């Protein structure tokens, strides 16, 4: 495949996420160099020109919750899901990804997660990780939450679990200490230092996090509660959390139409917020991709397992625009700008702007993905992966 010094995307309808109209975009060395009504390329050599007339250009997805080295395992050793492949991300529009551990902190390790984040970054996307997992005290690489975040380049924060029978049932004092340690590490290292808090089906819901906020000096912005659309109870509590100024993370793959009974679609959650005049600038949507998905029969008996994919992100984006009638600008924020800000990556990610990384997607008139660019390189062209991971067929 030919390599060019410059790439010029012409005639794209650009959402940055704000609507910029029809623009030409010049990129080089992985960065956005120019955004103009028209860019003259007649004096440029070594240039690749892509005509995006009639198509929509948006920032690449920032997926903050992915099981990069696999998840699952709760049905026995044979139910551990495999590692994610590069093209599975890029074909779903993901150009920045953050990995974490789930229930299994015994056969999965943060050391391996770090290696996978480094590998994916070498293969062309931007990959980061949260240290920790469900287990408390947290499993780490350096035996210290603070040292992991401060000294390990790809580690940006901490993962833990509450309100779930699989969690370590951490109490308020312990949660406060963990959150404080991650927060101070973030301040020292210039990273987000936030704590992703897995929320399960327990009726305690947000209570453990609210107790930390009420009984300590830790700000509400320190936590990223995730799977907030898992139940109606969590969804209601999540809206209250937003009113207090906190972030929430919705899981795109949790969908009552796909068998997740009692859950709330991410698109429905955003629509409810809008109708209740709740600020949604701190709502993020992630895939929870590469985890295991139980398959039930009509009697609600477990009959098998599948691996969670990443197509739920584009599905929810289309739902928000085509069903909930949101504008493209407001619909893309939870997939791009909001997670970039929440994860401390906004200096380079989440927007189409001068000097930022050239991570963007080009969609057709049905909002289907046609092209994916990550750090200025075309990974997907006309819906076909052009670059694959090292061991992909």
N, C-alpha and C positions, 0 to 999 in steps of 0.2 A: 504494500500500500504506500503510495507516494506521501512524503512528508513535506509540508509547506511551512514557510516562515510566517505567513499571514493567512487568516481565514476571514472572508467577508460574507456575512449573511445579509442578503438584500431583501427589502420589501416585506419584512416581517411585521405583523401586528403585535407590538410589544407591550407586555404587562410586567411592571418592574418591582413590586406588584401593581403600583398605580398605572393606569392606562397612559401609555406614551404615544399611541398611534402608530402609523406606519413608519418604520425606521430601518436604516442600515446599521449594522454593528460590526466593527472591526476588532478582531482578537489576535493576540500573539503572545507567546511565552506564557500561555495559560491565563492571561488576563484580558479584561475588556478595555480596549484602548480608545475607542470612539463610539459614540452613539449619535447619529446625525440623520437628518431627513434623507440626504443623499451623500454617499462617499464615493469620490472619484478614484477608481483603481487603475486608471490608464497608465500611470507612471510606476506602478508596483510590479515587482517580479516575485517569483515564488509565492504566488497567491492562489488560494483555493476559493472559488466563489460558489455560494449556495443560494439559489433563488428561493425564498420562502414566501412568495406571493400567494395570498389567500390563506396563509397559515398563521397560527398564533405561537408566539414565543414567550415562555415563562421561565422563572428561575428553576433550577434543578431541585428535586425534593431533598429535604434534610430529614432523614428518618432516624429518630432518636432512640429507637427501641427494637433491636434486632438480635437474635441469638446466632451470632456469627459462627460459633463453633458447634452449633447444634443445641437443641433443647430436649424437652421430653425426658424419657427415662423412668417415668412414674409407673409404667406398666411392666417394668423389668428391663434388664440390660438391652434386650433386643429392640426396645422402643426408643432408644436414643437416636435423635435425628442427626443427619450428616451436616458437615460444614456447608456454609453458603457458597455459591459460585458467583464469580464476578458478573457474568452476563445476566444472572437472575435479578441482580440489582439494577443494572443499566437498562434492561428491557422493561423495567417497571418505573423508570424515571428517577431512580435514586442515584444521586451524585455525591452525597455526603451521608455517612452511616455511622451509628454509634452502637457498639456491641455491649452485651452484658450477660451475666449468668442468671439462671433461673433457680428452680428448686434444687437441682443437682449441683452441689458444690463439693461432691466427693469424687466423681469420675470426670468432672469438668473443672478446669483450673484457670485462674486469671492469667497465669503465665502463658498458657496456650492462647487465651483470648488476645493478649497483647501481641503475640506472634502473628495471629490472623489479621489484626488491625494493621500491622506493619506490612503484611503481604498484600492486602487489598490496596493499601496506599501505593505500594510499588506497582501494582497492576493498573492503577490509573484513577481510582476514586479517592475520596478523602475519608479515612476511617479512624474512629476514636473509640474509647471504651469507658465504662464505669467499672471501678473496682468493687469488690464486695459481692453480695448475692443474698439469698434468703437467710443464710446462717448468720447468727450473732453469737459471739464476736465475729466481725467480718473477716472472711478469707481475703487476704491481700497478697501482693507480690513481695513487698519489703517487710511484712509483718507490722505495717503501720498505715492506717488510712491516710494520714497527713503526708507521709513520705511518698506513698504511691502517687498522690496528686501533684505534689511539689516537684518530684524528680523524674517521673516517667512521662515522656513527651505525649503519648497518646491518651493518657488517663486524665479525664476532665472532671470526674466527680465520683459519687458513691451510689451503690444500689443496695436497698434493703427491702424487707417485706413486712407488712402489718395486716391485721384484720383477715387473716387466712390461717386455716388449720395447719398449713405447711410451713408457716413462718416460725421464728424462734420466740414469738410472743414477747418482743422487747417492751420494757416498761418505759414510762415517761423519762425518767432520769437517764436511762441508757440511750434512748433515742436522741435526747437533747445533747448528750456528750458526742455521739456520732455526728450529728448535724453540725455541731460547733467545730469539731475537728475538720470536717470537710470544708466548712465555710472559711476557716482560717487558712487552710491550705490553698483554697481558691484565691484568697486575698494575696497571699505570698507569691503565688505562681502566675497570677493574671488569668486564671481559668475560671469557669463558672463555679466550680466547687459545690454544686447543688447535689441534693439527694433524691434519686428516683425512688419513690415509695410505691412498691407493688401493693395494690388493694385487692383483696380477695372477696369472697361472697359473704363474709361475716357481717352480721347486723351492726357491729361496732363501726363499720365504715371509716369515716374521716376522724373519728374520736381520738385515736392515738396521736394524730398529727395536730389536732386542735389543742390537745393537752400540752403539747410542747410549746405551741405558740402562746398559750395562756399563762404558762408557768415558767417561762424563760424569756430571755431577751432576743431569741432567735426570730428573725423576720419571717413572715409567711412565704416570701419569695424564695426561701432556702429549699423548699420541697418541690418536687415535681410528682404529684400523685398521678399514677398511671392506671389504665383500664377503668377510667371513671365512668364509662358508658356500659360497664358490665351489668349493672342492675339499675332499676328505676331509683332505688334509694341512693345509690352512689351518684347518679346523674343529678338528682335534686341537691344533694350535698355539694356536688361539684359546682353547681351554679352559685350556691351560697359562698363557696370558697373563692370563686371569681369576684364576687362582690366585695370581698375583703382584700382583693388585690393579688391573689395567688395565681400561679400557673396551674393548668390541668393538662393532662395528656390523654387523648382518646385513642382507642385501638380501632383502626379501620376495619380489621377483620372480624370484630365483634358485631354481629348483624342478626337481628331476629328473623330476617328473611332467609338466613342461611343456617338456621337451627339453633341459634343462641337465644333460647327462650328467656323472656323477661329482660332482655337487654335493650339498649337504645342505639340506633344507628348514629354514627358520628355526624352525618348530615342532619339528622333530626335534632340532635343536641344543639347544633349551631343554629338551626332554625328556631328552636325554642328560646335560645338566648336572645336572638334578634327580636322576637316577638315580645320578650320581657325587658327589652332595652338594656341588656347586660353586655358590658364591654367584652368582646371576644378577642382582643388583641393578644391575650395570653393563653389562648387555646391552641394546643399543638395536636397534631394527628400523626401517629406512628403506626407501623405495620404489625409489630410483634412477630415479624417474619421469622421463619425457619424453626419455630417451635412445633410441638406435636399438637394435632387437632383430633380429638376423639370423634368417632363416627357412631351414631346411635341409630337403632331401628325405631319403628313406630311405637314400640313398647318402652322406649328410652333405655334399652339394653345396649351396652357397649359391644359393637361388632367389629371395630377396627380403628386404625389410626392413620392419619394423613399428615403431611408436612405443610405447615402454613406457608403460603406463598406471599407475594408482594403486590399482586395485581389489585388488592383491595384499596390501595392508595388512589390509583386512577379511577377505580369504580366509585369511590366516595366523592372524588372531585367532580365527576360527571353528575352524580346524584345532586350535589349541592347546586350545580349550575342549571341542569336540565329539569330537575324535579322541584327543588326548593327555590328556584328562580333567583339565586344569588348572582351578583355580578362576578365576572372572572376575577377582578381585582380582589374582592373580599373573600372569594372562595379559595384562592391559592395561598392566602396568608398562613393558615394553620399547617401547611405542608412546607413552607419556605421561610418567610420572614420571622414568624413567631418562634419556631424551633431554633433557628439560627441565633436569635437573641437569647432565648432561654438557655441554650447550651454554651453561650459565650463565644460563638463563632461568627457573629454578625459583622466583624471587620472585613471578612472575605466572602461570606456565604449569605444566601437567602434573598438576594436582590440582584437585579440587572442594573449595574451602576459602574461608572468609570473606576478603574483600578481594582475592582473586585474580581474574584475568580470567574473564569468563563465557564460556569456551570449552568447549562440551560437546556430546556426541552422545546421541541417544535411539534405542535399538535395540529392535526387536520381539522376540517370544519365540524367533525363529529367528536372532537376532543380526544381522538385516538393518537397514541404516540407514534410519531414518524422518525424523529431524530433525538438522540441524547448526546450532549457534549459535556464532558467532565474535564475540568482544567484545560479547556481549549481543544481537546481531542475528541473527534467524533467516534463514540463507542457504538452507537446504533444509527444506522442509515436506512431509511425507507422501511423501518420496522424490523430490520435484521441486524443482529449483533455483529459488529465488525471486529471487535476485540474480545477475546475470551480469556478466562483465567488460565494459569499455567498448566493445569491438568484437566482442563475441559476438553471434551471430544471435539 
